[in-house]
Amino acid sequence: MIKRFAIVYILVALVAALITTIMQVQPALFFIELLVDDRGKFPMTFTFLLTVFVLLLPLLLMMVIIRLTTKQTPLPDLTGKTGVLVRRERLLANGFYTDNIMVNGEKKATVSNGKTAFVELEPGSYKLFVKGATTATPVMDIALTSGQRVKLKTGYRPDGLKTSQFLETDLA
């Protein structure tokens, strides 16, 4: 919800800055009068960029406040639990989508951009993969014993003109 609001706000700010710069009205008029030279000309690109920055200041302030006030939910105590801990790298590519953690072909959990999810499993052998919006990781065979936790890392890597998804053991 906040990401969609931010994208719409940025687009509106860009359009508003363009219109006010072309029509030479406030808030761009302030920068035009400040930057006009003795021939009556002003740098339109710089005026546009300054206007965009001023229009985006409320959004930047709001994002900083949201970032400082939101709590990171810590993982629950995993002592003695058997399962798989999947950490998704924080990336811009496919950042809006949540990935599904699939165990033996069935969805067990979801993991968002930059987050970690724990899937509690019984001891045994499993086929695990992570399914994104348009791609999926290769299937990984894991065998768990009682009390064992396997740490995995998933994300996206550039692969030519597209991105491919990966799932690998997390050593961090």
N, C-alpha and C positions, 0 to 999 in steps of 0.2 A: 504494500500500500504506500509506504513512504517512498519507495523507489519510483513508483509510477508518478506520484505527486512531484518528485524532484525532476523527473524527465519533462513532464508537462510544464512545470515552472520555468525550466531552462529554455524550452522552446518558446514560451510566451515572452520571456525576457529578451531572447534574440530578436524576435519579431518586433517587439516594442522598441528596442534599441535601434533597429534598422529604420522603422517608421519615423521615430522622433529625430533621428539624424538626418534623414532625407527631407523631412518637413521643417526642420530647424525649430523644433519646439522643445519645451522642457521634458525630460531632464537633460537632453543633449545640448540644448541651447546654452546652458551654463558652460559646458566644455568648449562649445563653438566660440563663445565670447572670450573665453580664457585663452584659446589657442589661435585666434585669428591674427594674421600678420598685417603689416601696413598696407598691403594691396587688397585686403578684404577677403583673403583666401584662408582656408583652414584645412588641416589634414583630416579627411573624412574617415579613413580607416582607424586612426588613433582615437578620434572622437567616438566612433562606434564602439571600439574596445573599452574605452573608459565608461561609456554609458552601460554596456553589458555588465561590466564589473560592479558598477553602482547598483544596478537592478538585481544582481545576484547576491549582494551582501546580506539581505535578510535570509535568504536560503542558506548561505554559508553559516550564518550565526545559528540558525535553527538546527542545522546538521551537527554543529559542534555541541550544542546543548543536548541534543538527542544522544550523541555518542558518549557524552560524559555521564548522562543520567541512566543509560541502560546498563543493566547488570549482565555480565557473562554468566550463564548458568553452568556451574561446575558439574563435572561428571559425578554420578553417585559413587559411593564406596564400592569398588569392584573386588574387594578382598574375598578370595575363595570362590568367586564366580567364574564360570566357564563360558567363553564366548569370543566374539570378534569385535575389536575396536576399530572402526573405520573413520579416518580423518580425511576430510576433503580440503584440498588446497584452495586458498582464496585467490580466485582469478576473475578477470573481467569477462572472459569468454564464457558464455552460458551461466553467468552469475545469478541470473534471475530464476533459474530452474532448480528444483530440488531433485536429487538423484535417489533412486530406489535401490536399496540393498536387497538383492535377491539371493535366497538360500534354497538350493534344490528346486529352483524354478518358481518359488513363491516369495512374494514381497514380505519382508520382515521388518524393515524400518526405512526411514528416509534420512538423508543427510544434506544439509544446505551448504551454500558457499562459505568456506572458512570454518565450518563447524565439525564436530565429532559426534559419532553415534555409536552406541554399544548394542550389540545383538547378543542376547543371552541364549546359549544353545546347550543341549545335552552333550555329553562326551560321545564322539563318533566321527564319521567321515561325512564331509559335505562338499557340494559344488557351489561355489559362491561367485557372484559377479555383481557389478554395479551398473544399473541401467539409467542412462541420462535421458534427456528430452529426445534426442535423435540418434544417439550412439549407445553402445554398451562396451564394457570392458571384456577382455577375454575371460573365460571361465577359469577359476582357480580352485584346485582341489586342496582342501585342508582337512587335517585329522586332529581332533581335539581330545585331550585326556582330561580327567577331572581336575578342575581348578586352573586349567591353562587358558591364557588369553593370547590371542594372536592380534598384533597391531598391523593394520594395513593403511595404505595411503592411496587416495584416488584423486584424479584431476584430469585436466585436458592439456594436450601438447599440440603445437602446430604440426601439421602433416601436409606439406604442400599448400594447397589453397583451402584446406579444410582443417578441422581439429579432430584429433583422435583421443579417445578416453583411455586412461591407464589405471591399473590396479596393481600395486606392488607392496612388498613387505616394508613397513615403516621402521627404520632403525633409530629414529629420534625419540 
